[in-house]
Amino acid sequence: MESKIQFSQIEIALLGLNIGRCQSPFFDSSDIYKQILDGQYDLCRLKVPGKDEMVSSRLNKIGLPFFFSGSIQKYKTRITEKPAGNYKYPDLVFEMYDGSQDNLLREMLIDTWGNYPIGYYRTPYLEHLVTKEKEIECVFEFYKKFNLHKDHPDNRIMFMKHGSEYVGFFGLNIIDNNLETHIGGILKRFRKSGYFLDQLRYIKEFCINHNLEYFIFGARNENGEAQRVHQFAGFQPIGSDNVFHIPSLLTLSQTDPVIKELPAEIVDSKMLFQYIFDHSMLLSESMIPEARGISFQLNSFDSPVLGTAFKIKFSFPVLTADELLIVVSIAQENALTCTGYFRRFMQ
């Protein structure tokens, strides 16, 4: 089954990295590696089923750096009737986002998702390149565009207003005759007030009123409080997804890349390895000379035909006082055939 990486245009524009996303029931290692090289990605966010127990082994075969970034518990519950009882707050108002409440939407996102927006900010290498503030702006731009009801009639965002105060919000997406919600939250100061249960009541009634069979959503497993509320409300867990980040960093460089021509006398893989390692060491000595920790890996999807000329690019996506990452890209006829990662760091 093909696992297609899709360019994430909003993240690319705001974060300055060539980012792709892929959700795959089962990916092929060589296919993912080739797509990353062909797309010149700096980062691939890969979401896979939690039951895929060999995912780390297959990612390790790719040879690119990868890091686990959390898991998401999935829920899918058939909604057959309106919930019994009444709203805790009968005067609670549900107001739809119409494009004029951008400041409100941004404030809601910062208060509910600001501490854990996407998760790039805490991934090795990316932690030097991305901030929570930039991530939450990506989330804001995505939902203000794709959940604007007038442009996307199956999608909407609902704000919850009690009296003069907004207390929370949530997204609604109608997909394949089901209702899905991918984002939402109650503002911190109102989280003990029971508004979340009124939100769930509204969602169940929405399903009945629109003849939607299932309510589907996910919640991060590290959010134990939300998990307890979802199970208390009777929602049915159906499994989980695991998220991995692959920071291949093929285009970014903090300083000008260094381009070399691979000499024709390099005729075997051992000589190639030594040549690249020696040049990486030489470059690193001038950039972070006090660091003693060193790691190096050379990966090849399409083995280069040695004995012919190649261009080798040494780029520097991470360059701090404590850490240097050199990404080595070997190209033949403008196509990447080989990548390498040389890391030097303070221990």
N, C-alpha and C positions, 0 to 999 in steps of 0.2 A: 504494500500500500504506500503510495507516494505521500511524503510529508513535505509540504510546501512552505518555505519561509517567505513571509510577506513583509515588505518594507513598511515600517511604522513611521509614516510621514510626519505626524505631529511631534513625536519624540525626536526624530532626526532634526527638525527645524529648531526645536527649543534646546536640545541638549548638545547639539553639535557633533553627534556621533552617528555613524551609519548603522541604524538599529533595525533588526528584523525580529518578527515574532512567529512562532510555530507551535501549533497544538497538534499533537500526533498520538494516535492510539498505539502505534509501534513504528519507530523510525529505524532506518538503515544507516549505520555509521558512515559508510563511504558516501552515501547520498547526501547526508547532512554536511559532511566535510566539503564535498564538491560545491554544494550550494553556497556555503559560507565563502569559499574562495572565489567563486564566480560572481557573487554579489558584492565582494569586497566589504564584508560586514565588519564593524567594530564590535558588535554585540548581537548575540541571538538569545532571545528569551524563549526557552523551550518548556512547554507544559505537557506532561505525560501522565497516564494513569498511575495511581499509587500501587496498583497490583503488578506493574512492570518491575519486577525485583532485580532484573539484570541491567537496568538503565545505566548505573554508574560504570559497569564493566564495558558497555558499548560506547559510552562517552569517552572512557579512558583510551579506547582503541583509536579514537579520532586524533588524539595527540594535542588538541587545543586545550587551553586552560578552561576548566569548568568548575562551577560552585553551586551547591544546593542553596536554594533561596526560599524554602518554606513549603508548606503543604496547605491544601484547601479542601475542607470537608464539603462534599456535595449533598444537596438535599433535593428530593423530587417527591412531591406529595399530591395525590389526586384530591381535587377540591370538588365535592359533590353537593354541598349545601352551605348556606350561610351559617356563620358561627352563632351559637346560642348566646344569650345574654345581650349586654349593651356596651357601648363605649364607656370607658372610665371617665372620659371628658366629652360629654355630648356636644359641647360648644367648640370642639376642636375643628379647625378649618384646614382643608387640604387644597392648596393653591398650586396650580400648574405653572411651571417655568415656561415663559413665553418669549425669552430672549431679552427682556428688559430688566431682569433681576441678576445681572452678572455679578455685581458686588456681593449680593446675598449668597449666590451659589459658591463663589470663591471663599467667602467666610465660613460657610457650612463645611466645605471640603477641608479647609485648614484646621478647623476645630475637631472634625471627626476622623480625618485621614492623615492629618499633618505629621503625626508621629511615625506613621508607617505607610507612606504613599505607595511606591512601586517596589522598592527594595534594592535598586541599583546602588544606592548610596552606601550600603553596608557590605557590598561585594568586593573582595580583593581586586586591586587595580582600579575598579570603577569608583571606589571610595575617594580617590584623589581627583576624580573628574566630574562627579555628579553630586548635587546637594538635594536635601529633602525639599527645599524651596523650589528648585527647578522641576523636581518630580511632580509636586502638587500642581504646578502650573501646567504640566503635560496632562494630568488628570482633568483639570478644569477645562482646558481647550478641547479635549476629546469629548467630554459629556455635554458641553455647551453646544457643540456642533452636532453630534450624532443622537442626542436625546432631545433635540428641539422638535417639538411635536409638529409644527407647521411644515417642517422640511422632511421629517421622518415620521409619518403618521402612526406607525406601530410603536413608537418610542415616546417616552415622556419622563419628566422629573416632577415629583410632587414635593412641595414644601408643607410642613406641618406648622400651623400657627395657632397659638392659644392666647386669646386676648390680644395684647399688643406685641407679643413676643413670638418669634420663630423658634421652635424647639428641635426641629430635625428635618430630614429630607430623605427621599429614596427614589431610585430610578425604576421604571417599568418598561419592559420590552416584550412585545408580543412576537413570539417566534414559533412557527409550526404549530399553531393553535394551542400553545402553552404560554404562560406568563413567566418571564425570567426577570430577576433583579440582580444587577451586577454591582450596584453601589448604593450606599445609604448610611445613615447613622443618626443618633440622637446627640445633641450638644452635651458636652461634659457636665455642665451644671444641672442638666435635667435628667440624667441617666437613671436616677433612683426614683423617678416620679411615675413610671408606668406608661409613658408615651409609646414605648416600643410595642407593647401589646395592642394598643390602639392602631398602630401602624400595620401590624399583622392582620388585624380585623379588617381594615380597609382593603388590604391586598386580597384577602379571601373573598370579600364581597365583590371586588373588581373582577375576579375570576368568574364568579357566578353570573354577574351582570353582563359579561362579555362572552359567555359560553366557552371559557378556556378550561381545558381539562386538567392540566397540572400546573402547580407552582414550583419553579425550579430556581435554586440559588446556591451560592457557595459562601463559606465563611472560613477565614484563616484558622487553622488548628491552634495557633498560639493565642487566639482570642477565646479563652475558656469561658468567660462570662456569656458571650454571645452563643456559644455552643450549648450551654445549659438552658438558656432561654428558648432556643430553637427546639430543643428536645422537650422542654416543658410544654411548649405550644403544640406538640404533636407532629412536628415535621419529620419526615422519614429520611434518614441518611442512606445514600446509595453508593458510597465509595468516596475516594479522594483523588486529587490530582497533586503531583509534585512539580515544583517549578525549579528549573536550573538556568543559570546564566552562563553563557559561553562568551567571555570577553576576548574575542580573537584580535581586536584592535589593529585591523589591517590598513587603515587609512590615517589614523591620528598620529601626530608627532609634535612634541613640545618644542622641538628645535628642528632645523632643516635636516631631512633625511640624507644619509650618505649613500651614494650609488657607486657600485663597483662592477667591473666586468669580470666574470669568472674566467680565469685563464684556461686556455685550451688544454694545458698539460694536466689539469685535474681530470683524471680518467676513472676514478672509482669512488664509491660512497665514503670510504674511510678518509680519503684525501679531501673530499668535499666537507665532511664533518670538521676536520682539523682546520681547514682554511677558514670556515665561518666562525668557528670557536676562537681562533687566534685574532681575527679582526674584531670580534665582539669584545674580547678582553682588552684589546688595544684601545677601542673607543671608550670602554667603561672606565679605564684608568684615568682618563682625563675628566670624567664627569663625576665619579663617586669613588675616589681613590682609596678611602679609608675602609670601605665595605669589604668584609671577608667572606660573607655568605654568597655562594654562586650556584646557580642551577642552569642547565642548558638542555634543550630538546630540539631535535630536528625531525620534521614530519614530511612525508612525501606521499601524495595521492597518485599523481602521474609521475613516475620516476623520470628525472631529467636525463636526456641523452648526453652523457658526459663525453668530453672530447670536443664539444662545440661551445660556442660563446653563449653566455647567459648574463642577464643583468641581475644583480643582487642589490636589494634595497635594505638598508639598516634604518629603521625608524624608531622613535623614542616616545611612545605614548605616555609612559610614567617616568617622571624625572623629579625626584625630591631629594632632600638632604639624606634620607634614610633608604631610598629604594630607587632602582633604575630597572626598567624593562625595555629591552631591545627586541623588536619584532623583525625577523629576517624574512624577506619575501624574495623568492627566486622566480623570475619570469622568463619564458621563452615564447617569442612571437606574441608578446603582450598578454599572455595567459599565465596566471600563477600555476606553478607546478609543485612548489615546495614551500613550506613555512617553518620557521624556527623561533624559539623563545629563549632568550638569554636574560636571566634575572640576576642582579647583583644587589645585595641588601645588607643592612646593618643587623648583626645578630644580637 
